[in-house]
Amino acid sequence: MFVVIEGIEGSGKSTLHKGLVERFGVEGRDVVVTREPGGTATGDAIRSIFLDRTLTIEPLTEAFLVSAARVQHVAEVIRPALAQDRLVLCDRFTDSTLAYQGYGGGLELASLQRLCDESTGGIQPDLVLLIDLPIEVARARLQERYVLDRVESQDAAFHERVRQGYLELAKSARHRVLDGTLPRDRLLEDAWNSISTS
């Protein structure tokens, strides 16, 4: 099973990711934990460029960067794990490209979808957990961080476009929208129930 966690910056993805990993550990489930961009040595190197707040990067460049990282990620981590019937839990995948570079950055969605399909070799998640959160709440959480990365530093209008893009993408049957304003334990329980019933 391939499960992806998505959401805007400050939505609580990392916290939920950690909570699910702990829950799988308690259950004795074998899970491959990974993230995008990253997940491989090549991907992590690309990630450092992608998030560097000293750089100005065009949306199309962003799309090519994350897609290049994704090719390695699928080849080295995701495809082999799924071939072994292992559960893969990934922080971000193709929805992030569509939401950030498409809805947020203004790139054509059809072209981005073709790029995503090419970079994944057709692999799609079985379940996407989208944590939805009002922009003002997410921004308040981000302000508590010491240094924001390049993407987190984008203005509120950009992040609102990304949020609305995610909600549009979440109309597909493989998505479950989770309430990011819930207490952590309740959010974790809702996510766990979504995985258990999929």
PyMOL CGO cylinders between C-alpha atoms (Angstrom):
from pymol import cmd
from pymol.cgo import CYLINDER

trace = [
    CYLINDER, 0.00, 0.00, 0.00, 1.23, 3.47, -0.90, 0.3, 1, 1, 1, 1, 1, 1,
    CYLINDER, 1.23, 3.47, -0.90, 0.03, 6.28, 1.40, 0.3, 1, 1, 1, 1, 1, 1,
    CYLINDER, 0.03, 6.28, 1.40, 0.88, 9.96, 0.88, 0.3, 1, 1, 1, 1, 1, 1,
    CYLINDER, 0.88, 9.96, 0.88, 0.39, 12.87, 3.28, 0.3, 1, 1, 1, 1, 1, 1,
    CYLINDER, 0.39, 12.87, 3.28, -0.20, 16.27, 1.68, 0.3, 1, 1, 1, 1, 1, 1,
    CYLINDER, -0.20, 16.27, 1.68, -0.96, 19.79, 2.86, 0.3, 1, 1, 1, 1, 1, 1,
    CYLINDER, -0.96, 19.79, 2.86, 0.16, 23.40, 2.86, 0.3, 1, 1, 1, 1, 1, 1,
    CYLINDER, 0.16, 23.40, 2.86, 3.16, 24.60, 4.88, 0.3, 1, 1, 1, 1, 1, 1,
    CYLINDER, 3.16, 24.60, 4.88, 2.34, 24.56, 8.58, 0.3, 1, 1, 1, 1, 1, 1,
    CYLINDER, 2.34, 24.56, 8.58, -0.57, 22.13, 8.19, 0.3, 1, 1, 1, 1, 1, 1,
    CYLINDER, -0.57, 22.13, 8.19, 0.93, 19.50, 10.49, 0.3, 1, 1, 1, 1, 1, 1,
    CYLINDER, 0.93, 19.50, 10.49, 2.18, 16.99, 7.92, 0.3, 1, 1, 1, 1, 1, 1,
    CYLINDER, 2.18, 16.99, 7.92, 5.45, 16.24, 9.71, 0.3, 1, 1, 1, 1, 1, 1,
    CYLINDER, 5.45, 16.24, 9.71, 3.68, 15.76, 13.06, 0.3, 1, 1, 1, 1, 1, 1,
    CYLINDER, 3.68, 15.76, 13.06, 1.12, 13.41, 11.53, 0.3, 1, 1, 1, 1, 1, 1,
    CYLINDER, 1.12, 13.41, 11.53, 3.84, 11.57, 9.62, 0.3, 1, 1, 1, 1, 1, 1,
    CYLINDER, 3.84, 11.57, 9.62, 5.75, 10.97, 12.85, 0.3, 1, 1, 1, 1, 1, 1,
    CYLINDER, 5.75, 10.97, 12.85, 2.60, 9.90, 14.69, 0.3, 1, 1, 1, 1, 1, 1,
    CYLINDER, 2.60, 9.90, 14.69, 1.67, 7.37, 12.02, 0.3, 1, 1, 1, 1, 1, 1,
    CYLINDER, 1.67, 7.37, 12.02, 5.18, 5.92, 12.00, 0.3, 1, 1, 1, 1, 1, 1,
    CYLINDER, 5.18, 5.92, 12.00, 4.96, 5.43, 15.77, 0.3, 1, 1, 1, 1, 1, 1,
    CYLINDER, 4.96, 5.43, 15.77, 1.53, 3.85, 15.44, 0.3, 1, 1, 1, 1, 1, 1,
    CYLINDER, 1.53, 3.85, 15.44, 2.72, 1.45, 12.77, 0.3, 1, 1, 1, 1, 1, 1,
    CYLINDER, 2.72, 1.45, 12.77, 5.63, 0.55, 15.05, 0.3, 1, 1, 1, 1, 1, 1,
    CYLINDER, 5.63, 0.55, 15.05, 3.27, -0.30, 17.90, 0.3, 1, 1, 1, 1, 1, 1,
    CYLINDER, 3.27, -0.30, 17.90, 1.24, -2.43, 15.51, 0.3, 1, 1, 1, 1, 1, 1,
    CYLINDER, 1.24, -2.43, 15.51, 4.39, -4.20, 14.34, 0.3, 1, 1, 1, 1, 1, 1,
    CYLINDER, 4.39, -4.20, 14.34, 3.81, -3.15, 10.73, 0.3, 1, 1, 1, 1, 1, 1,
    CYLINDER, 3.81, -3.15, 10.73, 6.74, -2.95, 8.32, 0.3, 1, 1, 1, 1, 1, 1,
    CYLINDER, 6.74, -2.95, 8.32, 6.63, 0.54, 6.82, 0.3, 1, 1, 1, 1, 1, 1,
    CYLINDER, 6.63, 0.54, 6.82, 8.97, 2.42, 4.49, 0.3, 1, 1, 1, 1, 1, 1,
    CYLINDER, 8.97, 2.42, 4.49, 9.09, 6.06, 5.60, 0.3, 1, 1, 1, 1, 1, 1,
    CYLINDER, 9.09, 6.06, 5.60, 10.13, 8.63, 3.02, 0.3, 1, 1, 1, 1, 1, 1,
    CYLINDER, 10.13, 8.63, 3.02, 9.55, 12.18, 1.73, 0.3, 1, 1, 1, 1, 1, 1,
    CYLINDER, 9.55, 12.18, 1.73, 9.68, 14.48, -1.29, 0.3, 1, 1, 1, 1, 1, 1,
    CYLINDER, 9.68, 14.48, -1.29, 11.68, 16.16, -2.51, 0.3, 1, 1, 1, 1, 1, 1,
    CYLINDER, 11.68, 16.16, -2.51, 14.24, 13.78, -1.08, 0.3, 1, 1, 1, 1, 1, 1,
    CYLINDER, 14.24, 13.78, -1.08, 14.20, 10.14, -0.08, 0.3, 1, 1, 1, 1, 1, 1,
    CYLINDER, 14.20, 10.14, -0.08, 17.50, 9.40, -1.84, 0.3, 1, 1, 1, 1, 1, 1,
    CYLINDER, 17.50, 9.40, -1.84, 20.99, 10.91, -1.84, 0.3, 1, 1, 1, 1, 1, 1,
    CYLINDER, 20.99, 10.91, -1.84, 20.24, 12.60, -5.17, 0.3, 1, 1, 1, 1, 1, 1,
    CYLINDER, 20.24, 12.60, -5.17, 16.84, 13.75, -3.98, 0.3, 1, 1, 1, 1, 1, 1,
    CYLINDER, 16.84, 13.75, -3.98, 18.23, 15.20, -0.76, 0.3, 1, 1, 1, 1, 1, 1,
    CYLINDER, 18.23, 15.20, -0.76, 20.83, 17.16, -2.74, 0.3, 1, 1, 1, 1, 1, 1,
    CYLINDER, 20.83, 17.16, -2.74, 18.05, 18.55, -4.96, 0.3, 1, 1, 1, 1, 1, 1,
    CYLINDER, 18.05, 18.55, -4.96, 15.96, 19.33, -1.86, 0.3, 1, 1, 1, 1, 1, 1,
    CYLINDER, 15.96, 19.33, -1.86, 18.71, 21.54, -0.44, 0.3, 1, 1, 1, 1, 1, 1,
    CYLINDER, 18.71, 21.54, -0.44, 18.64, 23.61, -3.64, 0.3, 1, 1, 1, 1, 1, 1,
    CYLINDER, 18.64, 23.61, -3.64, 14.85, 23.63, -3.83, 0.3, 1, 1, 1, 1, 1, 1,
    CYLINDER, 14.85, 23.63, -3.83, 14.41, 25.04, -0.31, 0.3, 1, 1, 1, 1, 1, 1,
    CYLINDER, 14.41, 25.04, -0.31, 17.38, 27.45, -0.33, 0.3, 1, 1, 1, 1, 1, 1,
    CYLINDER, 17.38, 27.45, -0.33, 15.89, 30.84, 0.61, 0.3, 1, 1, 1, 1, 1, 1,
    CYLINDER, 15.89, 30.84, 0.61, 18.85, 32.67, -0.96, 0.3, 1, 1, 1, 1, 1, 1,
    CYLINDER, 18.85, 32.67, -0.96, 17.76, 31.49, -4.43, 0.3, 1, 1, 1, 1, 1, 1,
    CYLINDER, 17.76, 31.49, -4.43, 15.04, 32.74, -6.75, 0.3, 1, 1, 1, 1, 1, 1,
    CYLINDER, 15.04, 32.74, -6.75, 13.65, 29.78, -8.67, 0.3, 1, 1, 1, 1, 1, 1,
    CYLINDER, 13.65, 29.78, -8.67, 11.04, 29.89, -11.43, 0.3, 1, 1, 1, 1, 1, 1,
    CYLINDER, 11.04, 29.89, -11.43, 8.01, 27.58, -11.05, 0.3, 1, 1, 1, 1, 1, 1,
    CYLINDER, 8.01, 27.58, -11.05, 9.00, 25.56, -14.13, 0.3, 1, 1, 1, 1, 1, 1,
    CYLINDER, 9.00, 25.56, -14.13, 12.50, 25.09, -12.71, 0.3, 1, 1, 1, 1, 1, 1,
    CYLINDER, 12.50, 25.09, -12.71, 10.90, 23.94, -9.46, 0.3, 1, 1, 1, 1, 1, 1,
    CYLINDER, 10.90, 23.94, -9.46, 8.79, 21.42, -11.35, 0.3, 1, 1, 1, 1, 1, 1,
    CYLINDER, 8.79, 21.42, -11.35, 11.83, 20.00, -13.13, 0.3, 1, 1, 1, 1, 1, 1,
    CYLINDER, 11.83, 20.00, -13.13, 13.82, 19.84, -9.89, 0.3, 1, 1, 1, 1, 1, 1,
    CYLINDER, 13.82, 19.84, -9.89, 11.17, 17.94, -7.95, 0.3, 1, 1, 1, 1, 1, 1,
    CYLINDER, 11.17, 17.94, -7.95, 10.48, 15.68, -10.92, 0.3, 1, 1, 1, 1, 1, 1,
    CYLINDER, 10.48, 15.68, -10.92, 14.17, 14.79, -11.24, 0.3, 1, 1, 1, 1, 1, 1,
    CYLINDER, 14.17, 14.79, -11.24, 14.26, 13.97, -7.54, 0.3, 1, 1, 1, 1, 1, 1,
    CYLINDER, 14.26, 13.97, -7.54, 11.07, 11.92, -7.95, 0.3, 1, 1, 1, 1, 1, 1,
    CYLINDER, 11.07, 11.92, -7.95, 12.52, 9.75, -10.73, 0.3, 1, 1, 1, 1, 1, 1,
    CYLINDER, 12.52, 9.75, -10.73, 15.30, 8.66, -8.35, 0.3, 1, 1, 1, 1, 1, 1,
    CYLINDER, 15.30, 8.66, -8.35, 12.85, 8.31, -5.47, 0.3, 1, 1, 1, 1, 1, 1,
    CYLINDER, 12.85, 8.31, -5.47, 10.53, 6.00, -7.38, 0.3, 1, 1, 1, 1, 1, 1,
    CYLINDER, 10.53, 6.00, -7.38, 13.41, 3.94, -8.81, 0.3, 1, 1, 1, 1, 1, 1,
    CYLINDER, 13.41, 3.94, -8.81, 15.38, 3.56, -5.58, 0.3, 1, 1, 1, 1, 1, 1,
    CYLINDER, 15.38, 3.56, -5.58, 12.72, 3.54, -2.86, 0.3, 1, 1, 1, 1, 1, 1,
    CYLINDER, 12.72, 3.54, -2.86, 9.05, 3.42, -3.81, 0.3, 1, 1, 1, 1, 1, 1,
    CYLINDER, 9.05, 3.42, -3.81, 8.91, 0.88, -6.63, 0.3, 1, 1, 1, 1, 1, 1,
    CYLINDER, 8.91, 0.88, -6.63, 11.19, -1.68, -4.88, 0.3, 1, 1, 1, 1, 1, 1,
    CYLINDER, 11.19, -1.68, -4.88, 9.23, -1.37, -1.63, 0.3, 1, 1, 1, 1, 1, 1,
    CYLINDER, 9.23, -1.37, -1.63, 5.87, -1.84, -3.34, 0.3, 1, 1, 1, 1, 1, 1,
    CYLINDER, 5.87, -1.84, -3.34, 7.26, -4.81, -5.27, 0.3, 1, 1, 1, 1, 1, 1,
    CYLINDER, 7.26, -4.81, -5.27, 7.98, -6.40, -1.87, 0.3, 1, 1, 1, 1, 1, 1,
    CYLINDER, 7.98, -6.40, -1.87, 4.41, -5.63, -0.68, 0.3, 1, 1, 1, 1, 1, 1,
    CYLINDER, 4.41, -5.63, -0.68, 5.69, -3.21, 1.91, 0.3, 1, 1, 1, 1, 1, 1,
    CYLINDER, 5.69, -3.21, 1.91, 3.65, -0.22, 3.06, 0.3, 1, 1, 1, 1, 1, 1,
    CYLINDER, 3.65, -0.22, 3.06, 5.13, 3.10, 1.88, 0.3, 1, 1, 1, 1, 1, 1,
    CYLINDER, 5.13, 3.10, 1.88, 4.34, 6.26, 3.84, 0.3, 1, 1, 1, 1, 1, 1,
    CYLINDER, 4.34, 6.26, 3.84, 5.46, 9.36, 1.96, 0.3, 1, 1, 1, 1, 1, 1,
    CYLINDER, 5.46, 9.36, 1.96, 5.46, 13.03, 2.96, 0.3, 1, 1, 1, 1, 1, 1,
    CYLINDER, 5.46, 13.03, 2.96, 4.38, 14.70, -0.33, 0.3, 1, 1, 1, 1, 1, 1,
    CYLINDER, 4.38, 14.70, -0.33, 4.19, 13.29, -3.85, 0.3, 1, 1, 1, 1, 1, 1,
    CYLINDER, 4.19, 13.29, -3.85, 2.74, 14.43, -7.19, 0.3, 1, 1, 1, 1, 1, 1,
    CYLINDER, 2.74, 14.43, -7.19, -0.14, 16.42, -5.69, 0.3, 1, 1, 1, 1, 1, 1,
    CYLINDER, -0.14, 16.42, -5.69, 2.46, 18.82, -4.30, 0.3, 1, 1, 1, 1, 1, 1,
    CYLINDER, 2.46, 18.82, -4.30, 3.74, 19.52, -7.80, 0.3, 1, 1, 1, 1, 1, 1,
    CYLINDER, 3.74, 19.52, -7.80, 0.26, 20.19, -9.09, 0.3, 1, 1, 1, 1, 1, 1,
    CYLINDER, 0.26, 20.19, -9.09, -0.73, 22.31, -6.09, 0.3, 1, 1, 1, 1, 1, 1,
    CYLINDER, -0.73, 22.31, -6.09, 2.47, 24.35, -5.70, 0.3, 1, 1, 1, 1, 1, 1,
    CYLINDER, 2.47, 24.35, -5.70, 3.81, 24.78, -9.21, 0.3, 1, 1, 1, 1, 1, 1,
    CYLINDER, 3.81, 24.78, -9.21, 0.39, 24.52, -10.89, 0.3, 1, 1, 1, 1, 1, 1,
    CYLINDER, 0.39, 24.52, -10.89, -2.22, 26.23, -8.75, 0.3, 1, 1, 1, 1, 1, 1,
    CYLINDER, -2.22, 26.23, -8.75, 0.32, 28.27, -6.79, 0.3, 1, 1, 1, 1, 1, 1,
    CYLINDER, 0.32, 28.27, -6.79, 2.86, 29.03, -9.50, 0.3, 1, 1, 1, 1, 1, 1,
    CYLINDER, 2.86, 29.03, -9.50, 0.49, 29.30, -12.45, 0.3, 1, 1, 1, 1, 1, 1,
    CYLINDER, 0.49, 29.30, -12.45, 1.88, 26.50, -14.64, 0.3, 1, 1, 1, 1, 1, 1,
    CYLINDER, 1.88, 26.50, -14.64, -0.51, 24.60, -16.91, 0.3, 1, 1, 1, 1, 1, 1,
    CYLINDER, -0.51, 24.60, -16.91, -1.94, 21.63, -15.04, 0.3, 1, 1, 1, 1, 1, 1,
    CYLINDER, -1.94, 21.63, -15.04, -2.13, 19.29, -18.04, 0.3, 1, 1, 1, 1, 1, 1,
    CYLINDER, -2.13, 19.29, -18.04, 1.58, 19.75, -18.78, 0.3, 1, 1, 1, 1, 1, 1,
    CYLINDER, 1.58, 19.75, -18.78, 2.46, 19.26, -15.12, 0.3, 1, 1, 1, 1, 1, 1,
    CYLINDER, 2.46, 19.26, -15.12, 0.37, 16.10, -14.96, 0.3, 1, 1, 1, 1, 1, 1,
    CYLINDER, 0.37, 16.10, -14.96, 2.28, 14.69, -17.94, 0.3, 1, 1, 1, 1, 1, 1,
    CYLINDER, 2.28, 14.69, -17.94, 5.56, 15.52, -16.20, 0.3, 1, 1, 1, 1, 1, 1,
    CYLINDER, 5.56, 15.52, -16.20, 4.32, 13.81, -13.03, 0.3, 1, 1, 1, 1, 1, 1,
    CYLINDER, 4.32, 13.81, -13.03, 3.25, 10.73, -14.97, 0.3, 1, 1, 1, 1, 1, 1,
    CYLINDER, 3.25, 10.73, -14.97, 6.64, 10.56, -16.66, 0.3, 1, 1, 1, 1, 1, 1,
    CYLINDER, 6.64, 10.56, -16.66, 8.57, 10.92, -13.40, 0.3, 1, 1, 1, 1, 1, 1,
    CYLINDER, 8.57, 10.92, -13.40, 6.55, 8.26, -11.57, 0.3, 1, 1, 1, 1, 1, 1,
    CYLINDER, 6.55, 8.26, -11.57, 6.33, 5.71, -14.35, 0.3, 1, 1, 1, 1, 1, 1,
    CYLINDER, 6.33, 5.71, -14.35, 2.60, 5.56, -13.67, 0.3, 1, 1, 1, 1, 1, 1,
    CYLINDER, 2.60, 5.56, -13.67, 2.82, 4.80, -9.95, 0.3, 1, 1, 1, 1, 1, 1,
    CYLINDER, 2.82, 4.80, -9.95, 0.02, 6.45, -7.98, 0.3, 1, 1, 1, 1, 1, 1,
    CYLINDER, 0.02, 6.45, -7.98, -0.74, 6.42, -4.27, 0.3, 1, 1, 1, 1, 1, 1,
    CYLINDER, -0.74, 6.42, -4.27, -3.54, 4.18, -3.02, 0.3, 1, 1, 1, 1, 1, 1,
    CYLINDER, -3.54, 4.18, -3.02, -4.50, 6.83, -0.47, 0.3, 1, 1, 1, 1, 1, 1,
    CYLINDER, -4.50, 6.83, -0.47, -3.76, 10.55, -0.14, 0.3, 1, 1, 1, 1, 1, 1,
    CYLINDER, -3.76, 10.55, -0.14, -4.35, 12.13, 3.27, 0.3, 1, 1, 1, 1, 1, 1,
    CYLINDER, -4.35, 12.13, 3.27, -4.80, 15.86, 2.75, 0.3, 1, 1, 1, 1, 1, 1,
    CYLINDER, -4.80, 15.86, 2.75, -4.55, 17.93, 5.92, 0.3, 1, 1, 1, 1, 1, 1,
    CYLINDER, -4.55, 17.93, 5.92, -6.62, 21.04, 5.30, 0.3, 1, 1, 1, 1, 1, 1,
    CYLINDER, -6.62, 21.04, 5.30, -6.05, 24.14, 7.40, 0.3, 1, 1, 1, 1, 1, 1,
    CYLINDER, -6.05, 24.14, 7.40, -7.02, 27.82, 7.03, 0.3, 1, 1, 1, 1, 1, 1,
    CYLINDER, -7.02, 27.82, 7.03, -4.13, 29.91, 5.76, 0.3, 1, 1, 1, 1, 1, 1,
    CYLINDER, -4.13, 29.91, 5.76, -4.15, 32.25, 8.75, 0.3, 1, 1, 1, 1, 1, 1,
    CYLINDER, -4.15, 32.25, 8.75, -3.74, 29.34, 11.16, 0.3, 1, 1, 1, 1, 1, 1,
    CYLINDER, -3.74, 29.34, 11.16, -0.93, 27.81, 9.08, 0.3, 1, 1, 1, 1, 1, 1,
    CYLINDER, -0.93, 27.81, 9.08, 0.85, 31.18, 8.81, 0.3, 1, 1, 1, 1, 1, 1,
    CYLINDER, 0.85, 31.18, 8.81, 0.65, 31.67, 12.57, 0.3, 1, 1, 1, 1, 1, 1,
    CYLINDER, 0.65, 31.67, 12.57, 2.28, 28.28, 13.08, 0.3, 1, 1, 1, 1, 1, 1,
    CYLINDER, 2.28, 28.28, 13.08, 5.03, 29.13, 10.60, 0.3, 1, 1, 1, 1, 1, 1,
    CYLINDER, 5.03, 29.13, 10.60, 5.83, 32.36, 12.45, 0.3, 1, 1, 1, 1, 1, 1,
    CYLINDER, 5.83, 32.36, 12.45, 6.82, 30.24, 15.46, 0.3, 1, 1, 1, 1, 1, 1,
    CYLINDER, 6.82, 30.24, 15.46, 9.69, 28.75, 13.45, 0.3, 1, 1, 1, 1, 1, 1,
    CYLINDER, 9.69, 28.75, 13.45, 13.12, 30.33, 13.70, 0.3, 1, 1, 1, 1, 1, 1,
    CYLINDER, 13.12, 30.33, 13.70, 13.92, 30.45, 9.96, 0.3, 1, 1, 1, 1, 1, 1,
    CYLINDER, 13.92, 30.45, 9.96, 11.50, 29.86, 7.12, 0.3, 1, 1, 1, 1, 1, 1,
    CYLINDER, 11.50, 29.86, 7.12, 12.68, 28.08, 3.98, 0.3, 1, 1, 1, 1, 1, 1,
    CYLINDER, 12.68, 28.08, 3.98, 12.16, 29.44, 0.45, 0.3, 1, 1, 1, 1, 1, 1,
    CYLINDER, 12.16, 29.44, 0.45, 8.72, 27.89, -0.01, 0.3, 1, 1, 1, 1, 1, 1,
    CYLINDER, 8.72, 27.89, -0.01, 7.46, 28.74, 3.47, 0.3, 1, 1, 1, 1, 1, 1,
    CYLINDER, 7.46, 28.74, 3.47, 8.50, 32.36, 2.85, 0.3, 1, 1, 1, 1, 1, 1,
    CYLINDER, 8.50, 32.36, 2.85, 6.03, 32.79, -0.04, 0.3, 1, 1, 1, 1, 1, 1,
    CYLINDER, 6.03, 32.79, -0.04, 3.19, 35.23, 0.64, 0.3, 1, 1, 1, 1, 1, 1,
    CYLINDER, 3.19, 35.23, 0.64, -0.26, 34.31, 1.95, 0.3, 1, 1, 1, 1, 1, 1,
    CYLINDER, -0.26, 34.31, 1.95, -1.90, 34.69, -1.48, 0.3, 1, 1, 1, 1, 1, 1,
    CYLINDER, -1.90, 34.69, -1.48, 0.40, 32.02, -2.91, 0.3, 1, 1, 1, 1, 1, 1,
    CYLINDER, 0.40, 32.02, -2.91, -0.38, 29.61, -0.08, 0.3, 1, 1, 1, 1, 1, 1,
    CYLINDER, -0.38, 29.61, -0.08, -4.11, 30.24, -0.43, 0.3, 1, 1, 1, 1, 1, 1,
    CYLINDER, -4.11, 30.24, -0.43, -3.90, 29.30, -4.12, 0.3, 1, 1, 1, 1, 1, 1,
    CYLINDER, -3.90, 29.30, -4.12, -2.04, 26.15, -3.13, 0.3, 1, 1, 1, 1, 1, 1,
    CYLINDER, -2.04, 26.15, -3.13, -4.66, 25.30, -0.52, 0.3, 1, 1, 1, 1, 1, 1,
    CYLINDER, -4.66, 25.30, -0.52, -7.51, 25.74, -3.00, 0.3, 1, 1, 1, 1, 1, 1,
    CYLINDER, -7.51, 25.74, -3.00, -5.59, 23.62, -5.51, 0.3, 1, 1, 1, 1, 1, 1,
    CYLINDER, -5.59, 23.62, -5.51, -5.25, 20.82, -2.99, 0.3, 1, 1, 1, 1, 1, 1,
    CYLINDER, -5.25, 20.82, -2.99, -8.99, 20.93, -2.26, 0.3, 1, 1, 1, 1, 1, 1,
    CYLINDER, -8.99, 20.93, -2.26, -9.69, 20.69, -5.98, 0.3, 1, 1, 1, 1, 1, 1,
    CYLINDER, -9.69, 20.69, -5.98, -7.36, 17.70, -6.33, 0.3, 1, 1, 1, 1, 1, 1,
    CYLINDER, -7.36, 17.70, -6.33, -8.94, 16.07, -3.28, 0.3, 1, 1, 1, 1, 1, 1,
    CYLINDER, -8.94, 16.07, -3.28, -12.20, 15.51, -5.16, 0.3, 1, 1, 1, 1, 1, 1,
    CYLINDER, -12.20, 15.51, -5.16, -10.79, 12.20, -6.40, 0.3, 1, 1, 1, 1, 1, 1,
    CYLINDER, -10.79, 12.20, -6.40, -11.80, 8.92, -4.76, 0.3, 1, 1, 1, 1, 1, 1,
    CYLINDER, -11.80, 8.92, -4.76, -8.30, 8.18, -3.45, 0.3, 1, 1, 1, 1, 1, 1,
    CYLINDER, -8.30, 8.18, -3.45, -8.23, 11.31, -1.26, 0.3, 1, 1, 1, 1, 1, 1,
    CYLINDER, -8.23, 11.31, -1.26, -9.34, 11.83, 2.33, 0.3, 1, 1, 1, 1, 1, 1,
    CYLINDER, -9.34, 11.83, 2.33, -9.49, 15.40, 3.64, 0.3, 1, 1, 1, 1, 1, 1,
    CYLINDER, -9.49, 15.40, 3.64, -8.52, 15.72, 7.30, 0.3, 1, 1, 1, 1, 1, 1,
    CYLINDER, -8.52, 15.72, 7.30, -9.29, 18.70, 9.54, 0.3, 1, 1, 1, 1, 1, 1,
    CYLINDER, -9.29, 18.70, 9.54, -5.92, 20.26, 10.42, 0.3, 1, 1, 1, 1, 1, 1,
    CYLINDER, -5.92, 20.26, 10.42, -7.47, 22.32, 13.24, 0.3, 1, 1, 1, 1, 1, 1,
    CYLINDER, -7.47, 22.32, 13.24, -8.15, 19.18, 15.29, 0.3, 1, 1, 1, 1, 1, 1,
    CYLINDER, -8.15, 19.18, 15.29, -5.95, 18.27, 18.28, 0.3, 1, 1, 1, 1, 1, 1,
    CYLINDER, -5.95, 18.27, 18.28, -2.98, 16.11, 17.27, 0.3, 1, 1, 1, 1, 1, 1,
    CYLINDER, -2.98, 16.11, 17.27, -4.34, 12.91, 18.79, 0.3, 1, 1, 1, 1, 1, 1,
    CYLINDER, -4.34, 12.91, 18.79, -7.69, 13.30, 17.06, 0.3, 1, 1, 1, 1, 1, 1,
    CYLINDER, -7.69, 13.30, 17.06, -6.05, 14.07, 13.71, 0.3, 1, 1, 1, 1, 1, 1,
    CYLINDER, -6.05, 14.07, 13.71, -3.86, 10.99, 14.09, 0.3, 1, 1, 1, 1, 1, 1,
    CYLINDER, -3.86, 10.99, 14.09, -6.90, 8.85, 14.87, 0.3, 1, 1, 1, 1, 1, 1,
    CYLINDER, -6.90, 8.85, 14.87, -8.77, 10.12, 11.81, 0.3, 1, 1, 1, 1, 1, 1,
    CYLINDER, -8.77, 10.12, 11.81, -5.74, 9.44, 9.62, 0.3, 1, 1, 1, 1, 1, 1,
    CYLINDER, -5.74, 9.44, 9.62, -5.29, 5.97, 11.09, 0.3, 1, 1, 1, 1, 1, 1,
    CYLINDER, -5.29, 5.97, 11.09, -8.95, 5.14, 10.49, 0.3, 1, 1, 1, 1, 1, 1,
    CYLINDER, -8.95, 5.14, 10.49, -8.66, 6.32, 6.88, 0.3, 1, 1, 1, 1, 1, 1,
    CYLINDER, -8.66, 6.32, 6.88, -5.68, 4.02, 6.31, 0.3, 1, 1, 1, 1, 1, 1,
    CYLINDER, -5.68, 4.02, 6.31, -7.32, 1.08, 8.08, 0.3, 1, 1, 1, 1, 1, 1,
    CYLINDER, -7.32, 1.08, 8.08, -10.47, 1.27, 5.97, 0.3, 1, 1, 1, 1, 1, 1,
    CYLINDER, -10.47, 1.27, 5.97, -8.71, 1.73, 2.61, 0.3, 1, 1, 1, 1, 1, 1,
]
cmd.load_cgo(trace, "trace")
